[in-house]
Amino acid sequence: LPQIALELVERPEAQAAYRDRVIAPLRNSAIDAVERARAAGQWPGPDPVTSVDMMIGTVLYRLTYLGVEMSLEEAFELVETVAGRPLPRPV
């Protein structure tokens, strides 16, 4: 990811294409999922856009600046913190 980011900094057209084709669909799907959970009364956390940006930002910060990949357990803890409630875990 850091290498891709460095390559895109100097190429605004490629940056826009990457954002439109890769980032936006994934981010929008996550926002939609949080919106559905919120509509069902299962997401007491911040609004969907802020929630998703908080989660993505945390993961990217740790990976890019700290060189630390999150475990699945850490990812659940992050989402539960943002959501403000425990979530069901896969078995």
C-alpha positions in Angstrom: 0.0 0.0 0.0 2.7 2.6 0.8 4.3 1.9 -2.6 1.0 2.3 -4.4 0.4 5.6 -2.5 3.8 6.9 -3.5 3.2 6.1 -7.1 -0.2 7.7 -7.2 1.0 11.0 -5.5 2.6 12.2 -8.7 -0.2 10.9 -11.0 -3.5 12.6 -10.3 -5.3 10.8 -13.2 -4.2 7.4 -11.9 -5.0 8.4 -8.4 -8.6 9.3 -9.4 -9.0 6.1 -11.3 -7.7 4.0 -8.4 -10.0 5.8 -6.0 -13.0 5.4 -8.3 -12.4 1.7 -9.2 -10.9 0.3 -6.1 -11.4 2.5 -3.0 -14.9 3.8 -3.6 -16.7 0.5 -4.2 -15.1 -1.1 -1.1 -15.8 2.0 1.1 -19.3 2.4 -0.3 -20.1 -1.3 0.4 -18.9 -0.8 4.0 -21.0 2.3 4.4 -24.0 0.5 3.1 -23.5 -2.3 5.6 -23.3 0.1 8.5 -26.4 2.0 7.2 -28.3 -1.3 7.1 -27.2 -2.1 10.7 -28.1 1.4 11.8 -31.6 1.1 10.2 -32.1 -2.2 12.0 -31.1 -0.6 15.3 -27.9 -2.6 15.6 -25.4 0.2 15.1 -25.4 2.7 17.9 -22.0 4.1 16.8 -21.3 7.3 14.8 -22.9 7.9 11.4 -22.0 5.3 8.7 -19.5 7.5 6.8 -17.6 8.5 10.0 -17.7 5.0 11.3 -16.2 3.5 8.2 -13.6 6.2 7.8 -12.6 5.7 11.5 -12.1 2.0 10.9 -10.3 2.3 7.6 -8.1 5.1 9.0 -7.1 3.1 12.0 -6.1 0.0 9.9 -4.2 2.1 7.4 -2.4 4.1 10.1 -1.2 1.0 11.9 -0.1 -0.7 8.6 1.4 2.3 7.0 3.1 4.2 9.9 3.6 1.5 12.5 4.1 -1.5 10.2 1.6 -3.5 12.2 -1.1 -5.7 10.6 -4.2 -6.2 12.6 -5.3 -9.6 13.7 -8.9 -10.7 13.2 -9.4 -10.3 17.0 -8.0 -6.7 16.9 -10.3 -5.9 13.9 -13.3 -7.1 15.8 -12.2 -5.0 18.8 -11.9 -1.9 16.6 -15.3 -2.4 15.0 -16.9 -3.0 18.4 -15.3 0.1 19.8 -16.7 2.2 16.9 -20.1 0.5 17.0 -20.3 0.9 20.8 -21.4 -2.7 21.3 -20.3 -6.3 21.1 -20.6 -8.1 17.8 -21.2 -11.7 17.0 -18.0 -13.6 16.2 -17.5 -16.2 13.6 -17.2 -19.7 15.0 
